[in-house]
Amino acid sequence: MFFSAYVGTDAGLPLWREALTQHARYLGLQVRIEGRRLGDRRALSLGWLEYSPAAGRGRLQETEQQVVAATLLFDGVAPDEANVATLTASLVRAEIRVAVPPASLQQVCYGRTPHGYVFADDLRLFPRLMNVDLDERAVYALLRYGVIAPGVTLYKQVKRIPNGHELRLSPAAGEPVCTGTFHWNDLPDADPHPDRWVAKTLDGLLARVPASAVLFFSGGVDSALMAARLSRLGRKDVRLLNYCFSPQDEEGRLALRIAARLGLECHQVHHDARTAGAVLARVGKDYSCPFGDLSVFPTNVLVHEARALAGESRTVIDGTGADGAFDLGARYRKWQLLYGVPRPLRRWAEAAYRGLQLWKYQSPLERAGRLLSRSARMPLFHAAVTQNALERIAYTIPDEVQAALEQAVATGVEVLSTGADAQTRLSLLELMWATPGQAAAKTFDPLRARGIHPFHPFLQPSIVSFSSSLSWEVKYAAGQDKALLKRLLARDIPPEWVYRPKIGFTRPPRATFAQASVQEFLHEVVLSPHNVLLDYCRPEMVRRLVERSRHHTFGDGVYSFLCVLMVTSGWLRQLPSGPERSPAAPLASRLQGVPDTV
């Protein structure tokens, strides 16, 4: 389910209604609209795009005299724990407030029309309402980080309410005002018994999921812990869904063993690289805004398989978010060591990475050069989130845009963690920005568009606040990431299964890029002369990377760059309306000093 609201004069209502109706038709959804009259005679109209009338959970309710509140999306668990945005309107004062929780997956956007303001948690709606142009801050954020910067959207004319903020729109203020509502220094003191708190809180959340819900199950710490808690609760009705990369996939085999140990039914989806073309063909309908992540291919297939398995429960449990909350100790320590290298040496490593073209090959030297290159060009927290080191190789971010990106991250997220230690600040950056905009986005939109309620326990406000108040001596005890979660899990399955090295939810991407359907997409969509994104890249370098991707094994940074180009190019092309290609800026000014060969 998706949400939109219009606040303005009656003259703007027909345009908004028509745009909402057209967008619902594009997504195969139905529209439900409710309205109220504000004290200054402006209209307040709210619309939900639902998979079916019965599936919609959005609602408008009277909370007190002359005040209404709308839940923009309800994920099917419990209102007091739902990680969703809310809109509150004072009808007499004609004031609108829209609050977004710190780790909400909804990207609540807003734009001004000639007749008022439109809010929506689906960026795809806005090109139907106004002429839009790409915002270069968003494009370069995608190319660098794989996720758009806080407060920014892909369109210049549309802004976003950053997570952990509330927007206030009132006649007195005139323009919308965003203020932070989540602050690290406002959190309560950490619980003296963290193991018991996590167990009790997870149990309370999971006990309320509907019967026969589905749990995405990799067999890793996050999903295995939730499976173990469900088993302890006697919730044998919950079914596990695992993605198996091959018959020899040890992670898939172990997932089945863990499920059997816990007495839970486990279904497997088997990997087929040929499905990548189908994933690319539906990114425009599956995702409300673009992002970049190589694991989008298996995850998207997993999501579509979950549709049938979810059945009447219409609920899928996803463990995304535990990494940001409990698993950044080792990563921070790695980056801390890198930043301990004198900056001139890191600058030299960056020059060598470009000059020797280390990025062309997959090797330990390429990986080291990629990390050092990232550390040479940006602050530590930004480098830790960045996906590639292809700046000044495949694209060049103008200095003023880089400064604007860093400012957007600082004011949208980093200011809310002022006073916290460095690890906690990195954790909140992940939980409030990268995880909702990228990692969890892979499952959120495709599920809710089909009337299925995604539930992310580790992104619930209570978990986010609790994990942010814990010391890293607790979360990273004895140098063990997720030490707290692993201790809990080891009570239910053998410790050797808990403390094993874990493989991420990706496999070498060369097989995906070698697929004929992917190559066709790269040549016809990414390299299309109408692809507006090429104005932000070195087109000839992109072409060479594409040509070599069928047979050559690149370093991971190149594949990440190509992935975000594919997803974003396909997303823009598949929308019914959007920006036409026009030069972003004179290319020559952005390409000085960039090597030409690949």
NORKAFEN-V113318 format. One record per backbone hydrogen bond with DSSP energy under -0.5 kcal/mol. CO is the residue of the C=O (numbers start at 1). NH is the residue of the N-H. E is the energy in kcal/mol with one decimal. If there is no record, write none. Layout:
BEGIN
co:CO nh:NH e:E
co:CO nh:NH e:E
END
This chain:
BEGIN
co:2 nh:49 e:-2.8
co:3 nh:121 e:-1.8
co:4 nh:47 e:-3.2
co:5 nh:119 e:-2.8
co:6 nh:45 e:-2.5
co:7 nh:117 e:-3.0
co:8 nh:43 e:-3.4
co:9 nh:12 e:-1.4
co:10 nh:13 e:-1.1
co:10 nh:14 e:-0.6
co:12 nh:16 e:-1.9
co:13 nh:17 e:-2.8
co:14 nh:18 e:-2.6
co:15 nh:19 e:-2.5
co:16 nh:20 e:-2.6
co:17 nh:21 e:-2.5
co:18 nh:22 e:-2.7
co:19 nh:23 e:-2.4
co:20 nh:24 e:-2.3
co:21 nh:25 e:-2.1
co:22 nh:26 e:-2.1
co:23 nh:27 e:-2.0
co:24 nh:28 e:-1.0
co:24 nh:29 e:-3.0
co:30 nh:50 e:-3.3
co:32 nh:48 e:-2.8
co:34 nh:46 e:-3.4
co:36 nh:44 e:-2.5
co:38 nh:41 e:-2.1
co:42 nh:38 e:-2.8
co:43 nh:8 e:-1.9
co:44 nh:36 e:-2.8
co:45 nh:6 e:-3.0
co:46 nh:34 e:-2.7
co:47 nh:4 e:-2.2
co:48 nh:32 e:-2.0
co:48 nh:50 e:-0.7
co:49 nh:2 e:-1.9
co:50 nh:30 e:-3.4
co:52 nh:55 e:-0.8
co:52 nh:56 e:-1.2
co:59 nh:71 e:-1.6
co:61 nh:63 e:-0.5
co:61 nh:69 e:-2.4
co:64 nh:67 e:-2.3
co:66 nh:91 e:-2.1
co:66 nh:92 e:-0.7
co:67 nh:63 e:-1.8
co:67 nh:64 e:-1.1
co:68 nh:89 e:-3.2
co:69 nh:61 e:-2.6
co:70 nh:72 e:-0.7
co:70 nh:87 e:-2.8
co:71 nh:59 e:-0.8
co:78 nh:81 e:-1.7
co:78 nh:82 e:-1.2
co:82 nh:84 e:-1.7
co:83 nh:105 e:-0.6
co:85 nh:72 e:-1.8
co:85 nh:73 e:-0.6
co:86 nh:99 e:-2.5
co:87 nh:70 e:-3.5
co:88 nh:97 e:-2.9
co:89 nh:68 e:-2.4
co:89 nh:91 e:-0.8
co:90 nh:94 e:-1.2
co:90 nh:95 e:-1.5
co:91 nh:39 e:-3.6
co:95 nh:90 e:-2.6
co:96 nh:169 e:-3.0
co:97 nh:88 e:-3.1
co:98 nh:167 e:-2.9
co:99 nh:86 e:-2.0
co:100 nh:164 e:-1.3
co:100 nh:165 e:-0.6
co:101 nh:104 e:-1.3
co:101 nh:164 e:-0.8
co:106 nh:108 e:-1.0
co:107 nh:109 e:-0.7
co:108 nh:161 e:-2.9
co:109 nh:120 e:-2.2
co:110 nh:159 e:-2.7
co:111 nh:118 e:-2.5
co:113 nh:116 e:-0.8
co:115 nh:9 e:-2.3
co:116 nh:113 e:-3.1
co:117 nh:7 e:-2.7
co:118 nh:111 e:-2.0
co:119 nh:5 e:-2.4
co:120 nh:109 e:-3.4
co:122 nh:125 e:-1.6
co:123 nh:126 e:-1.2
co:125 nh:128 e:-1.4
co:126 nh:129 e:-2.0
co:126 nh:130 e:-1.7
co:133 nh:156 e:-2.7
co:134 nh:136 e:-0.6
co:135 nh:138 e:-0.8
co:135 nh:139 e:-2.0
co:136 nh:140 e:-2.5
co:137 nh:141 e:-1.8
co:138 nh:142 e:-2.4
co:139 nh:143 e:-2.3
co:140 nh:144 e:-2.3
co:141 nh:145 e:-3.1
co:141 nh:146 e:-1.1
co:141 nh:147 e:-0.8
co:142 nh:146 e:-0.8
co:144 nh:387 e:-2.6
co:144 nh:388 e:-0.9
co:146 nh:292 e:-2.6
co:149 nh:152 e:-1.6
co:151 nh:160 e:-1.5
co:154 nh:135 e:-2.2
co:155 nh:158 e:-1.3
co:157 nh:112 e:-0.5
co:158 nh:153 e:-0.6
co:159 nh:110 e:-2.5
co:160 nh:162 e:-0.7
co:162 nh:165 e:-1.1
co:164 nh:181 e:-3.3
co:164 nh:182 e:-1.6
co:165 nh:100 e:-2.6
co:166 nh:179 e:-2.3
co:167 nh:98 e:-2.3
co:168 nh:170 e:-0.5
co:168 nh:177 e:-2.2
co:169 nh:96 e:-2.9
co:170 nh:174 e:-2.2
co:173 nh:175 e:-2.0
co:177 nh:168 e:-2.6
co:179 nh:166 e:-2.7
co:181 nh:183 e:-0.5
co:183 nh:186 e:-1.6
co:184 nh:187 e:-1.8
co:193 nh:197 e:-2.2
co:194 nh:198 e:-2.7
co:195 nh:199 e:-2.3
co:196 nh:200 e:-2.6
co:197 nh:201 e:-2.7
co:198 nh:202 e:-2.8
co:199 nh:203 e:-2.3
co:200 nh:204 e:-2.2
co:201 nh:205 e:-2.2
co:202 nh:206 e:-3.1
co:203 nh:207 e:-2.2
co:205 nh:208 e:-0.8
co:206 nh:209 e:-1.4
co:210 nh:213 e:-1.0
co:213 nh:239 e:-2.4
co:214 nh:216 e:-0.5
co:214 nh:317 e:-3.6
co:215 nh:241 e:-2.5
co:216 nh:218 e:-0.5
co:220 nh:224 e:-2.4
co:221 nh:225 e:-2.2
co:222 nh:226 e:-1.7
co:223 nh:227 e:-2.3
co:224 nh:228 e:-2.5
co:225 nh:229 e:-2.5
co:226 nh:230 e:-2.4
co:227 nh:231 e:-2.3
co:228 nh:232 e:-2.2
co:229 nh:233 e:-1.7
co:230 nh:235 e:-2.8
co:231 nh:234 e:-1.4
co:234 nh:236 e:-1.8
co:235 nh:238 e:-1.3
co:239 nh:215 e:-2.7
co:240 nh:267 e:-2.9
co:241 nh:217 e:-3.1
co:242 nh:244 e:-0.6
co:242 nh:269 e:-3.0
co:243 nh:245 e:-0.5
co:244 nh:271 e:-2.7
co:246 nh:249 e:-2.0
co:248 nh:250 e:-0.8
co:249 nh:253 e:-2.0
co:250 nh:254 e:-2.5
co:251 nh:255 e:-2.1
co:252 nh:256 e:-1.6
co:253 nh:257 e:-1.6
co:254 nh:258 e:-2.8
co:255 nh:259 e:-2.4
co:256 nh:260 e:-2.2
co:257 nh:261 e:-2.3
co:258 nh:262 e:-1.9
co:259 nh:263 e:-0.7
co:259 nh:264 e:-2.6
co:260 nh:263 e:-0.7
co:265 nh:240 e:-3.1
co:267 nh:242 e:-3.2
co:269 nh:244 e:-3.2
co:272 nh:275 e:-2.2
co:273 nh:276 e:-1.6
co:274 nh:277 e:-0.6
co:275 nh:279 e:-1.9
co:276 nh:280 e:-2.2
co:277 nh:281 e:-1.8
co:278 nh:282 e:-0.6
co:279 nh:282 e:-1.3
co:280 nh:283 e:-0.9
co:282 nh:286 e:-2.2
co:283 nh:287 e:-1.8
co:293 nh:296 e:-2.1
co:294 nh:297 e:-1.0
co:295 nh:299 e:-2.0
co:296 nh:300 e:-2.3
co:297 nh:301 e:-1.6
co:298 nh:302 e:-2.3
co:299 nh:303 e:-2.5
co:300 nh:304 e:-2.1
co:301 nh:305 e:-1.9
co:302 nh:306 e:-1.6
co:303 nh:307 e:-0.8
co:304 nh:308 e:-0.5
co:305 nh:309 e:-1.1
co:306 nh:310 e:-2.4
co:307 nh:311 e:-0.7
co:308 nh:311 e:-0.6
co:310 nh:313 e:-1.2
co:310 nh:314 e:-0.8
co:311 nh:314 e:-0.6
co:314 nh:453 e:-4.0
co:315 nh:214 e:-2.1
co:316 nh:455 e:-2.7
co:317 nh:216 e:-2.5
co:319 nh:322 e:-1.4
co:321 nh:325 e:-1.8
co:322 nh:326 e:-2.9
co:323 nh:327 e:-2.3
co:326 nh:482 e:-1.9
co:328 nh:332 e:-2.7
co:329 nh:333 e:-2.2
co:330 nh:334 e:-2.2
co:331 nh:335 e:-2.2
co:332 nh:336 e:-2.7
co:333 nh:337 e:-2.0
co:334 nh:338 e:-2.0
co:335 nh:339 e:-2.5
co:336 nh:340 e:-0.6
co:337 nh:340 e:-0.7
co:338 nh:341 e:-1.5
co:342 nh:345 e:-0.8
co:342 nh:346 e:-1.7
co:343 nh:347 e:-2.8
co:344 nh:348 e:-2.1
co:345 nh:349 e:-2.4
co:346 nh:350 e:-2.1
co:347 nh:351 e:-2.2
co:348 nh:352 e:-2.4
co:349 nh:353 e:-2.4
co:350 nh:354 e:-1.8
co:351 nh:355 e:-3.6
co:352 nh:356 e:-2.7
co:353 nh:358 e:-1.3
co:353 nh:359 e:-0.8
co:354 nh:357 e:-0.6
co:357 nh:360 e:-1.6
co:358 nh:361 e:-1.6
co:359 nh:555 e:-1.6
co:361 nh:363 e:-0.8
co:363 nh:367 e:-2.2
co:364 nh:368 e:-2.5
co:365 nh:369 e:-2.5
co:366 nh:370 e:-2.6
co:367 nh:371 e:-2.2
co:368 nh:372 e:-2.4
co:369 nh:373 e:-2.4
co:370 nh:374 e:-2.0
co:371 nh:375 e:-2.0
co:372 nh:376 e:-1.3
co:373 nh:377 e:-0.6
co:374 nh:377 e:-1.0
co:374 nh:378 e:-0.9
co:379 nh:383 e:-2.5
co:380 nh:384 e:-2.3
co:381 nh:385 e:-0.8
co:382 nh:385 e:-0.6
co:382 nh:386 e:-1.7
co:390 nh:393 e:-2.0
co:390 nh:394 e:-2.8
co:390 nh:395 e:-1.3
co:394 nh:538 e:-2.5
co:395 nh:392 e:-3.7
co:395 nh:393 e:-0.7
co:396 nh:398 e:-0.6
co:398 nh:402 e:-2.5
co:399 nh:403 e:-2.3
co:400 nh:404 e:-1.7
co:401 nh:405 e:-2.6
co:402 nh:406 e:-2.4
co:403 nh:407 e:-2.0
co:404 nh:408 e:-2.2
co:405 nh:409 e:-2.2
co:406 nh:410 e:-2.2
co:407 nh:411 e:-2.7
co:408 nh:412 e:-2.0
co:409 nh:413 e:-2.0
co:409 nh:414 e:-2.1
co:410 nh:415 e:-2.3
co:413 nh:416 e:-1.6
co:414 nh:417 e:-1.4
co:415 nh:418 e:-1.2
co:416 nh:184 e:-3.0
co:417 nh:420 e:-2.2
co:421 nh:425 e:-2.1
co:422 nh:426 e:-2.2
co:423 nh:427 e:-2.4
co:424 nh:428 e:-2.5
co:425 nh:429 e:-1.9
co:426 nh:430 e:-2.0
co:427 nh:431 e:-2.6
co:428 nh:432 e:-2.5
co:429 nh:433 e:-1.2
co:429 nh:434 e:-1.4
co:430 nh:435 e:-3.2
co:433 nh:437 e:-2.0
co:434 nh:438 e:-1.4
co:434 nh:439 e:-1.0
co:435 nh:440 e:-3.0
co:435 nh:441 e:-0.6
co:438 nh:442 e:-0.9
co:439 nh:442 e:-0.6
co:440 nh:443 e:-1.3
co:440 nh:444 e:-2.0
co:441 nh:445 e:-0.8
co:443 nh:447 e:-1.5
co:444 nh:448 e:-2.3
co:445 nh:449 e:-2.2
co:447 nh:450 e:-1.6
co:447 nh:452 e:-2.2
co:448 nh:451 e:-1.5
co:452 nh:454 e:-0.7
co:453 nh:316 e:-2.2
co:455 nh:318 e:-2.8
co:455 nh:457 e:-0.6
co:456 nh:459 e:-1.8
co:457 nh:460 e:-1.4
co:460 nh:463 e:-0.5
co:460 nh:464 e:-2.4
co:461 nh:465 e:-2.6
co:462 nh:466 e:-2.2
co:463 nh:467 e:-3.0
co:464 nh:468 e:-1.8
co:465 nh:469 e:-0.9
co:466 nh:469 e:-0.9
co:466 nh:470 e:-0.8
co:467 nh:470 e:-0.6
co:471 nh:474 e:-1.0
co:471 nh:475 e:-1.9
co:472 nh:476 e:-2.2
co:474 nh:477 e:-0.9
co:475 nh:483 e:-1.6
co:476 nh:479 e:-1.6
co:477 nh:480 e:-1.8
co:479 nh:481 e:-0.6
co:480 nh:483 e:-1.2
co:482 nh:486 e:-2.9
co:483 nh:487 e:-2.0
co:484 nh:488 e:-1.5
co:485 nh:489 e:-2.4
co:486 nh:490 e:-2.4
co:488 nh:491 e:-1.3
co:489 nh:492 e:-2.3
co:489 nh:493 e:-1.5
co:494 nh:497 e:-1.6
co:494 nh:498 e:-1.1
co:495 nh:499 e:-2.9
co:504 nh:506 e:-1.5
co:508 nh:511 e:-0.7
co:509 nh:513 e:-2.2
co:510 nh:514 e:-1.5
co:512 nh:515 e:-1.2
co:515 nh:519 e:-2.5
co:516 nh:520 e:-2.5
co:517 nh:521 e:-1.9
co:518 nh:522 e:-2.7
co:519 nh:523 e:-2.3
co:520 nh:524 e:-2.7
co:521 nh:525 e:-2.6
co:521 nh:526 e:-1.4
co:522 nh:527 e:-2.0
co:525 nh:528 e:-0.7
co:528 nh:531 e:-2.0
co:530 nh:532 e:-0.8
co:531 nh:534 e:-1.5
co:532 nh:535 e:-1.5
co:533 nh:536 e:-1.9
co:534 nh:537 e:-1.1
co:537 nh:539 e:-1.0
co:538 nh:541 e:-0.6
co:538 nh:542 e:-2.4
co:539 nh:543 e:-2.5
co:540 nh:544 e:-2.0
co:541 nh:545 e:-2.4
co:542 nh:546 e:-2.5
co:543 nh:547 e:-2.6
co:544 nh:548 e:-1.9
co:545 nh:549 e:-1.2
co:546 nh:549 e:-0.5
co:546 nh:550 e:-0.5
co:548 nh:551 e:-0.8
co:548 nh:552 e:-2.7
co:552 nh:554 e:-0.8
co:553 nh:362 e:-0.6
co:555 nh:558 e:-1.0
co:555 nh:559 e:-1.3
co:556 nh:560 e:-2.4
co:557 nh:561 e:-2.1
co:558 nh:562 e:-2.6
co:559 nh:563 e:-2.4
co:560 nh:564 e:-2.1
co:561 nh:565 e:-1.8
co:562 nh:566 e:-2.5
co:563 nh:567 e:-2.7
co:564 nh:568 e:-2.3
co:565 nh:569 e:-2.4
co:566 nh:570 e:-2.6
co:567 nh:571 e:-2.4
co:568 nh:572 e:-2.4
co:569 nh:573 e:-2.2
co:570 nh:574 e:-2.2
co:571 nh:575 e:-0.8
co:572 nh:575 e:-0.5
co:586 nh:589 e:-1.0
co:587 nh:590 e:-1.9
co:587 nh:591 e:-0.9
co:588 nh:591 e:-0.6
co:591 nh:594 e:-1.7
END
